[in-house]
Amino acid sequence: MSLLNIPTTENATGEVKEIYNEIEAAFGMVPNGISAWSAYPALLRNQWESIKVRLSKDQENQKLHAIIRYLASDENNCTYCVGFNGGMLMNYYGVTQEQLLEMQKNPSSAPLGEKNLALLLFAMKSIKSADDVNAEDIEHLKSLDVSEEEIFEIVHAASHMTVVNTLFKTFKVEQDV
């Protein structure tokens, strides 16, 4: 049980209820990992807007972001996010359990195209050893037609998972049923 009193879809009011309605329309439910943000409604709105931006991207980009969330959460030992994103990868993107386990050991085995695999490996380097990122890393991405905006976005997405993982672990966000 979460350590915070998080509104349910039945008892939410005001802005939280409006956002929950949008989330339910998109997913058919409000996942615990999203409802946890309702403890601070302005951040719930911000998180939901960020999710909508990611959902507007093509399938391969959505898969890349799910893999980043999965691997970053594994790195941070966030059971909720590993389970949620692992389930998403299997159910929506056809990734097998064996592939998930292999990616944990070897991120370069991720089932992605060359450009997105390079972005994934860069994102993981940024959260594991940011001080080791160098100009050659950036130039390599640019040689694959990756823009600086994409580079910044991918590091933001990966590093944001540290925040998410910390919040969820601190407040004991439970797995969805």
N, C-alpha and C positions, 0 to 999 in steps of 0.2 A: 504494500500500500504506500502510495506517495506520502512523503512527510508534509506536503502542502495540501490544503483543501482546494482541489481543482474542480471548477464547475463541470458538471456533466452536460450532455446535450439537453437533458430534461430540465435542469435548473439554471442554465446559463441565461444571462440577461444582457441587454444593451449591446455594446460593440462586440463583446465576446459571443453572444448569441448570433449576431449577424455573420461573424467570421465562421463560426461553427456551421452555419447553414451553407455557406459557400464551400467549406471543406466537405461536408456531407454530400453536396451536389456533385463534387468532383470524385470522391472516393467511396461514397456509400456509407461512410462512417467517419468518425473523428479519431484518428489514432492517438494513443496515450502520449506519444512523443510530440504531437502537435498541441494537444490540449494542455500539456505541462506549461507551455508558454503563456497560458491565460492568467497565470499568477501576476503577470505584468501585461495588461491588454495592449499597450502600444508595441511591445516587443512581439506579442502574438501576431499583430497586424504586419509588422516588419517581416517576421519569419514566414507568414503565409504569402506575402508578396514575393519574397525570395523564392519560395517553392513554385509559385506560378511562373516566374521567369524561367526556372529550370524545366518546367513542364512544357513550356512553349518551344523548347529546342527540339531538334530532330531526335529520333530514336537512339542513334549511336551516341549522341552527346548525353542523353539521359542515362544511358547505360554506363558511360564513362563516369558520370557523377555518382551513380549508385555504387560503382566499384570503389571510387575514392572514399565515399562515406563508409563502406564496408571495411576497407583496409585501414583507414585512419581510426575507426572505432575499434578494430582488432588491436591496433597499436596501443590504444588508450584503455583497453580492457573494458569497454562499455558493452555489456551483455545485451541490453535493449537494442542498441543501434546495430550491433553485429547481426542479431536475429532478424530485425526488421529489414535491413538492407540485404541480407542474405536471402531472405524470403522474396523480396522484391526482385532480386537478380534471377532467382530460379523461376518465379511465377510469371514475370513479365518479359524477361530477356533470354530465357532458355539456358541459363548457366546451370551446370550440374553441381551437385554436392562435391564431387571430386574436383571440379574446377575451382570451387570456392576454397577448398582446403589447399590446393596447389598454389593458388594466388597468395594465400597467407604466407606460405613458405617462399614463394618466388613470384613477386608481382609482375615480372616480365612475361609470365605465362598467361596473363589476362587476355581473354578473347576479344581483342580490339585491333583495329587497323593501325598502321604504322604511326600516323600522326597522334591519334588518341592514346596509343601505348606510350609514346614519348611524353605526352602531357601527364599521363598517370605517373610515370616514373619520376618526372620532375616534381610533381605535387608531393609524392612520398618523400623525395629527397628534401623538399622544403620543410616538411614537418619533422623529419628525423634528424636532419643536420643542416639547418638553414645557413649556418656559417660557411658550409662547404660549397654552396651554390656560387657559380662563377660566370664570367662573361661567355665562356665556351658553352655552358649549358643553355644560355639564352640564344646564342648564335645557332646552336644545333636545332632548337625549336623553330627559329625563324627560317632556317633552311628547309623546314618542312611546311612552310607557309603558315606558321602560327603567328598571329598578331600579338603585339604587346598587351592589348586588351584581353585576349584569350589567356595569355600567360598570367596576368594579374588575377583574372577571374579564377583560374584553376588553383592558384595558391590561396586565394581568399576562401574558396570552397573547402579545401583541405584543412586549412588552419581553423576555419569556423567549426569544424567537427571537434576540435579540442574543447571549444567553448560548450558545444552541445553535449559532448560526452561528460564533461565536468558537471554541468547542470543536472543531467539525467542521473548520474551516479550519486551526486550529493542528495538529490531529493527523492531517490529510489523510485524512479519511473518504472512501472511494471510493464511486462510484455502484454501485448494486445491479445485478447482471447477471441 
